Amino acid sequence: MLVYAQQARPRKPKPAPAQGICGTVVEKQGNFMPGPDKPVPKGKPVVREVVIYPALTLEQVRRDEEGFITEVPGIAPVRTVKSDKQGKFCAYKLPAGRYSVLIREPKGLFGNQFDGQNHINPETVNPRKVTRTTLEITHGAAF
């Protein structure tokens, strides 16, 4: 009786787990004042450039009188991506750490969220995790 040795199949390497930031960019324009008889609108998904910096504070940027960031002296963006027609974007392979996720508008970079240390639109990337976020463009809205 002949016995054939099975050849070991080469194992496919496991893909590296995704790590980065994914989200949606929505624009809110007009009256967003709450009322008892109207639902809270969510905003409209938009195509925009999303610029990711190491975590920035208000002291590290120059802003115009309307609050748009016009300059980030001496600090380069880590990544720039573009949202699609549904407002979706992803930036993978970011090192673990803290980032400022900003939206490029005609007047400059826009960010409207802050943490206790004045970081602008802060997000944290953890090892082997994808951080989910919603970026809201609200400079044309009333609340």
Helices and strands as residue ranges (DSSP letters): E 20-31, E 44-45, E 49-54, G 58-60, E 62-63, E 69-71, E 79-82, E 88-92, E 97-105, E 108-110, E 122-125, E 130-142
